[in-house]
Amino acid sequence: MAPFSSDAKRARGNEIASEDFLFHLYRGSELLQDNRVHEAKEELEMAIRLQPLDPQGQDLLGVVYFRLGMYPRAIEIFEQLVHEYPEERTPRINLALCYLKTGQAMNARQLLEETVMLHPDNARAWGYLGLAFERLGDYMKAREAFTRGGQEGMTRRMDELLSEQATPAPRSRRPTTRPPEPFQELEDHDPPARSPSVPPPPVSLGAARIPSMLPPSFSEPPSIESTQSLLPATDFARQKLLIFPSGGAVQHESGLLLVSTPDGFACRQEAIRGLIGALNASPQADPLPRLLRGRPQQEGLGGSSPLYGYSGANRLILGPTSEGARLHAFLLRDDVAFLREELLLGFDSTLTYENGRLAVGDGEAVALVQLRGAGPVVLETRRPLGAVEVLPGETFTVRQELVLGWHGRLAPRVLPLSESPAGQRGLLAFEGDGSLLIELPV
């Protein structure tokens, strides 16, 4: 058989790349539909690396970033889609919703006014335009937009607000609070008119099926009929004060972590909820590279959601990067820890790190990070975390998928079938002196 020509090889390579792209695209869409947003993010980012200009992949990735609260990235994607497809309705409405969620009501209003000119019969565009006008305090225009959008409940609400403006409420009572936002979805395709309290069903976008896109909106506090029991602002703030440690990290009852770093910190960008100090990125704002034998690699530390190094003294508020995840922090004291790279959320910049792999059998391996020095380390897991102490002379056997990392002088090895109970596969044996971190099945 004659060898393939260079054109045939190139065509075959393009065909394989296209198949890989579609696999990751559909897989990401399915994971998104199952509300496994963090996993969907990895699949869709992989798809986009194969076909960076694909609009469907970009749109799905924008939805993922939105659901993870990574609004700047979502806005960047939707703005580019609006620029490239100016008459398309979907990216316009999705971008407008991003603007509304980030307090940019004026930008949302301008974008939606253009959108309803292009698509005058789209109820959702009119509904979001009403929401933008309401945020800007223009209740008359908001009422008109809600009416065009078929939002009868919000139209009545604007009538109430207009009436309150004309007739101020008595001093002894406060106006009723505004109900939660009636719009809970990113744009799909032509949703039928419906009550604001009924969320629209998933609708297909191209070949991929998109689930509900938004987390529930925050409910507002109940109305307070009397002001006599209220605390002065200073006392109220003191009761709610977030107390940062003098150094290291502490966990707030909410699950957030309060971190104080005199010399800088490295973490995933989407984990930062707030900060005190000058959070200065390293030159070119590049992510930290993976290090193999001390040599920087082209890949960023942390994979598709890399860690960035920040310098200076800062106090940070860190939160989970995905719904249902939880944070764990511990302090290294001039010792060493080995952790799964995918779980590492942040660490003190004074710690040194090195990348490696943990063999788990059948030729497979898991990416690890070795951390050494003195300072706080933060992990993010999907399930509760536990630790097992391993003493010299003991052997601890565990399923490889439960291993999150370890601390101290432990040596892992793949347990051969001849030593495994009942011939089980996927078991690791740890020996030495240290503590093994495992994920607790629930």
Secondary structure as UniProt FT lines:
FT   HELIX           6..33
FT   TURN            34..35
FT   HELIX           37..50
FT   TURN            52..53
FT   HELIX           55..67
FT   TURN            68..69
FT   HELIX           71..84
FT   TURN            86..87
FT   HELIX           89..101
FT   TURN            102..103
FT   HELIX           105..118
FT   TURN            120..121
FT   HELIX           123..135
FT   TURN            136..137
FT   HELIX           139..148
FT   TURN            149..150
FT   HELIX           152..166
FT   TURN            171..172
FT   TURN            196..197
FT   STRAND          203..205
FT   TURN            206..207
FT   STRAND          208..210
FT   TURN            228..229
FT   HELIX           233..239
FT   STRAND          248..251
FT   TURN            253..254
FT   STRAND          257..261
FT   STRAND          265..268
FT   HELIX           269..271
FT   STRAND          272..277
FT   STRAND          280..281
FT   HELIX           283..285
FT   STRAND          289..292
FT   TURN            293..294
FT   STRAND          295..300
FT   TURN            301..304
FT   STRAND          307..311
FT   STRAND          314..318
FT   TURN            323..324
FT   STRAND          326..340
FT   HELIX           341..343
FT   STRAND          344..348
FT   TURN            349..350
FT   STRAND          352..361
FT   TURN            362..363
FT   STRAND          364..381
FT   STRAND          385..390
FT   TURN            392..393
FT   STRAND          395..399
FT   HELIX           400..402
FT   STRAND          403..414
FT   TURN            417..419
FT   HELIX           421..423
FT   STRAND          427..439
//
